[in-house]
């Protein structure tokens, strides 16, 4: 970095202090980067973004309170030029697609090599997009799948929470026969043998969360 070039200003958002410390340590030894803030949840991320206007934000997805996707949407609505890198442990295709639709320019898993993360930060700052090999594979694998409808996702979420068909019918104010029909569609679309497997697939792919 030459004297006329400003360092890339970075905001780190993650609910795990140890992970934030790791990011801080990595950034501190880069001559072209500076950490301007650290947030532990989505709401704090919005506040710190307004305060610091970082060049690149590293955003976790699963956090208490406001999650990463909701925070990403709020930041991008207020600051459309915001450049956000999702940095998470979750590689589910539904989760990835939600983040991309919300405006994420990059999606990396936390097991990414330091070199890959640093190159991604620099690339996103320069206007590029980046997705790790695992992320690209997940998107490609399910690209032609028939997606679950919002109504089916509501049923799947309750299945994962341990409710029986009759209880689901009561909670959603629909008939038990309608629930059974939706369960049948869910199993078919997810390629699941039973309700338990469907719930596990839904959680793994990020279609639902608990």
N, C-alpha and C positions, 0 to 999 in steps of 0.2 A: 504494500500500500504506500503510495507516495504522499507527500505532505498536503497535496490539494484534495485528496480523497477522504471523505468522512467514513468512519467505520460503520458497518451494518449494525443497526440498533435492534436488539433482540429482547422480546418478552417471553418468558418461560412460564407455562401454565400446567401445573401438575399437582395432584393432592399428596404426592409422596415426597417429603422433604429430602430424602436421600437421593432420589432421582434428580430433583432440582439442583442439589449440590453438585451432582455429576455433570449436569449441563453447565452450571456456573464455572466449574473447574475447566471444562473443555473450552468454553468460550473465552475464558480469561487468558489463555495462551495463544489465541489467534490474533495476529496483528491487525486484521481487518474487521474484527467484530467486537461488540461491547454489549454486555447484559444490562438493560435499563430497568428491568423489573421482574418480579416473580409473584405469581398468583397461585393460590391453592384451590380455587374453584372458579366456575364460570362467571359468577357475578363479580368477583374481584378482578377477573380478567378484563371485563368490560370497563370497570373503573380505571384500571391501570392503563388500558389502551387509550382511553380518553386523555389521561394525564401525560403519557409519554409518547403517543403516536409512533410506536416502533415500526421499523422497516419490515421485520419478519416476526411473526408470533408462532411459537411452538406450542401446540394445543393437544392436551390429553383428551380422551373422550369420556371415560367413566370417572366421574367425580361426584362427591356429595353435593346436594343442593342443585344448582344448575349444571347440567352436563356440557360436554365440549361442543356438541353439535348445536345446541340451543344458544350457547355463548357465541359460537362462530356466526350463526345467523344474525344475532343481534349486532355484533360488531360490523359485519358486512353490510347490514341495512343502514347503519349510521355512517360507516366509512367504506364505501364500495371499492376503494382502492386497496384495502387491507390485504396483505399477503400472509396467508396462514398455512403452516405445515402441521398436519395432524401427525402426532407422534404417540403411538398407542401399542398395547399388547394385543388388540383385537383385529383379526384379519377376516372377519365375516364379510361376505360380499354386500349384504344389505346395509351393513354399517358403513362400508366404504362408499357405496353409492349415495347414501344420505349425506355424507360429509362432502363429497364432490359436488352434489347438487346445491349444498349450502354455500359453496364457494371456496372450498379448500384447494390450494394450488398443488399440494403434495400430500402424500399419505405414506408414512414410513412406520415400520414396526420398531418397537423399542430395542429389539436385538440387532438393529442395524449397526454396522461398523461405524466407528467415529468418522472415518473418511467419507463414508456415504452420507452421513448426516451433514457434515460440513459442506460437502459439494452441493447437497440439496438446498441448504440455506443460501449459498451463493447463487445457485441457479434460480431459485424462486425470487431472490432479490433482483436478479437481472431480467425477470419476466417470464421465466420458463416454468414448466410443470414437471413434476417427478412422482413416480410411483414405484415402490420396490417390486422386485420380481415376484414375491409372494402375493402381493396385492394385485398385480396384473393377472397372475394365474387365477386367483379367486374370482375376479371379474369375468375372465374368459370362460371359466368352468361353468358358470351359471348364467351366461349371457342369453341363452335361448330358453331358459326355464320359464314356465308359466308362473308369474308372481302371485302370491296370495293377495286376496282382496282385503281392504280394511276390516270388513266384517269377519273374515276368516282369521285375520291377525288377532282380533279381539277374543275370539274363541280360543285360539292357540295360547294366548297370554294366560287365560284362565285355566287351561289344561295344565300349563307349566306350574301354575300356583296350586295345583292339586284338587281342583274342583271337578265334580262329576257332572255328567250331562244335564241332569235335572237342576243342579245348582247353577250351572252356566245359563240355562234357559231363564231362570228366575232373575239372575243378575243383569242379563241383557234384554229382558222383557220380550223374549221370543219363545216359540214352542220347542219342546224337546226334540221333535222331529226335525225342525230346522237346524238345531245344534248337531244332530246326527248327520244330517246332509253336509253341513260345513266340515265336520270332522272327516268325513269320507273324502271330501275334496282336498283337505289339508294333507291327509296321508298320501293321496295320489300325487299331488304337486311336489311334495317333499321327498317322495320315494321312501316313506317310512312304513314300517310293518305294524306299528302300534302307536298309541298316544304318547307313551313315554319317549319313544325314539323320536317322534315328531317334535316334542318339546325340546329334546336335546339338540336336534338339528336346528330348530328355530333359534335357540340360544347361541349355538356355535356360529351361525351365519349372521347373527345380529339382527334377525327379523324381529325378535322380542328381547326384552331384558327383564330381570327380576328386581 
